[in-house]
Each structure stands twice: as C-alpha cells, then as structure tokens.
Amino acid sequence: MNYKHIFSQAIDRLHEEGRYRVFIDILRNRGSYPNARCFHGHNGPKPITVWCSNDYLAMGQHPKVVAAMEEALHDVGAGSGGTRNIGGNTHYHIDLEGELADLHGKEAALLFTSGYVSNEATLSTLAKLLPGCIIFSDELNHASMIAGIRNSGCEKRVFRHNDVEHLRELLAAEDPEAPKLIAFESVYSMDGDVAPIADICDLADEYNALTYLDEVHAVGMYGARGGGISERDDVAGRLTIIEGTLGKAFGVMGGYIAADQMIVDVIRSYAPGFIFTTSLSPVLVAGVLASVRHLKASSEERDGQQASAALLKHLMAEAGLPVMPSVTHIVPLMVGDPIKAKRISDILLAEYGAYVQPINYPTVPRGTERLRFTPGPAHDEKMMRDLVSALAEIWDRLELEKTARQAA
C-alpha cells in the first residue's frame, strides 16, 4: 500500500477542482480593524483591509474586551488548568454561563471550547439518551450539526431548506409516540436568509418535538440585547435549546448552549465533548464576559454593522455585480465557479489589498461558489466604494457576467 501516493492524489483532486484551500498569513492591527498586515506572497507585511471576518462587530478589538483579558491574564494566568471537572472550572466560567442563560431567557447555559463542539456534543448526546429518537434536520445545517446527528446513531429526516410544509409532511409520517428533535439555524451564513422560527415552533408543539436552534451567526447581532433572531422575533421562550458561538459577533472563542437546568445538566454529565476537554482559558472567558455584557447594553455596533451591510449591497447592485439577495448582515457575491472565485480573491489581495476568501464546495453546493463579504461597523463608505470599484474592474477583466445595474 502506497500511502503517500493516495494522500498525494487526494490533494491533487482538490487542485484540479479549484477547491484547494490556501490560508492567508495575516495579523490584525489592534484598535484599527478592519486594517491588517498580510505576509502572504511577498517580503514583509503589506497593509490590507479584511472583508471576510466573522468578528462581525469588531468586538475582538474592543477596549473593554482587551482590558478584561489583560486583567484576567495578570490575575489568574494563562490556562484553565484542566477539564471543568478537574481544575478547569473557574469563577469566570460560572459568571459567563449565568450571563448567557440570562441573554436567552433560559434557566442555565453550558460553555464548550467551540461552536462546532457544542453542536456535535449536544446533538449526539441528546439523541442517544432518547430511545428511538428521530432528528429532523434542515438540509443547509452546519457541518457540526450534521456530525452530531450522524454520531448520535439515530434516525434522521432531512427537510428542504426553510420549507415548513415539507417538515410537516416528514413529521406526520412518523410514529406519534417516537421522540422527535427539530434541528435548524436562525441565520444561514452562506445565503444570508433567516429561518421561520415561529412556524417551526408551531409544528414542534403540534407533533410534540423538541427544538434545537443554532444561532451562531445571529447572537450579538440581532435583538435588543444581542440574543439573536429568536430574541428579535420574541420566540426564544418557545425553543428547547439555543446554541451559540463566542467567536463571531462576541469576538473571542468558544461555544455554548442555553436551555432548562435539566437538559444542561444532562449534557454536562454525559457529553464526551464536554467532559474530556480542557476548558476554555479564563483569559478568553473574561474577554467574552466583557463582550456579552457590553452588547447587552449597546446597540451601536449592531446598528453600524447593519448600515454597512445595506450600503455594500446597494453599491454592488448599483455596479451590476451579482450580489445575492440577503436580509441579514451577510453579503454574498455569486461567482459560480471555484477557479474563478479563487482568481478574483487572489487579484483583490495582490493588487487592491482587499482580503476576502472564496467559498467553495462542500461549504456551498457545486456551481454556487461565491465571495462572502461581512462588512462591519468600522468599514467606511470610502472602503466600500474602493472595493466595489476593484470588483467591477476584475469582473470586466475576467469577462464575468454582470447583472442589470441598479438605479442610483
């Protein structure tokens, strides 16, 4: 068996399909986001503007967050000391779980090392504890949700994206006595659309199903206190479990679930992904704590981000660029070809100092490759006009198809 040859062929296939991922070497500039330094492809750092960060509100640069992390570092040191059960349970962790439970109006919350782990660990554990459980999953759910469902070993039914009637058909076809769990997201980050949460909750009530909502692209971003789409739409109280991340709008790292005390205790006690993992560093937790508390009280960052996203969508449409419809802060620009998407990204970075990564299969279906922009409150109008001008020039250079220009 020629192992090296097999691995080489696997990498070659990615190159041939235009899907080989290149990680750009950058450093963000503290206090001046979205400005950064790029070390990729040239000698020494080159100034660039970041357009694809999931630090949507630039909270990873916020003075309160940085100060809280510095204070924690000098107070307790760098690491947590172990798992939550053995040495890694700090007062910072307890405080943050209390803040997150309060954010979603739930009895309790539980921290994980990432949003991926929180999804995989919770979904796999919960379904294993429910004999004969059937999970109903939106076809565009996160890979981490799919992994959790697969690892649960239970039956699954996949419903068409945001299609409530298809979900109803699938629920109605099952044994009324079988345990059921509906797993879906609020904001789908590649298209920027939103789930009909209330309608899905109605079905859950009708068919006696639990609900699991992934809010990772919405927490901090929507609702009066940043509780997500479920807070904005006043449906958080109807959901069994709300899952979120601490690495996107909150700007640091980690994941969590919020639910009633019993469910949180069950996951805490049974999920290997929680039990056997070193807990988040208290330095990180202190930063998240400052971020969550700030965004509960301040809507300035959310309002600025929404204004930036709306302006960029308008400017792209005005220039005839194929910006996809989106009702959220996500600004996807359709390309439809992995090689061309990578080429556009490369030109933007090398010639214009604009950094945005191409999004290819399996993150999105083949033929729908795109560039995904996430303008934040610190991206000003000049940055956006310069970006759109660059994109329009590249579109013409590569002879890519444009759309009808929007009236100014």
Salt bridges, closest charged atoms under 4 A:
GLU17 OE1 - ARG19 NE 2.68
GLU17 OE1 - ARG366 NH1 3.45
ASP55 OD2 - ARG28 NH1 3.04
GLU70 OE2 - ARG30 NH1 3.51
ASP95 OD2 - HIS91 NE2 3.48
GLU97 OE2 - ARG84 NH1 2.95
GLU99 OE2 - ARG293 NE 2.83
GLU99 OE1 - LYS296 NZ 2.56
ASP102 OD2 - ARG225 NH1 2.83
ASP102 OD2 - LYS296 NZ 2.82
ASP138 OD1 - HIS161 ND1 2.94
GLU155 OE1 - ARG157 NH1 3.17
ASP163 OD2 - ARG160 NE 3.16
GLU174 OE2 - ARG157 NE 2.72
GLU185 OE2 - HIS142 ND1 3.38
ASP191 OD1 - ARG370 NH1 2.60
ASP193 OD2 - HIS161 NE2 2.54
ASP202 OD1 - ARG238 NH2 2.68
ASP205 OD2 - ARG238 NH2 2.86
GLU206 OE2 - ARG168 NH1 2.96
ASP214 OD2 - HIS142 ND1 2.85
ASP233 OD1 - ARG232 NE 2.86
ASP265 OD1 - ARG268 NH2 2.89
GLU301 OE2 - HIS294 NE2 2.81
GLU318 OE2 - HIS314 NE2 3.72
ASP346 OD1 - LYS342 NZ 2.71
GLU351 OE1 - ARG397 NH2 2.72
GLU381 OE2 - ARG385 NE 2.82
ASP386 OD2 - LYS382 NZ 2.73
GLU393 OE1 - ARG397 NH2 2.97
ASP396 OD1 - LYS402 NZ 3.31
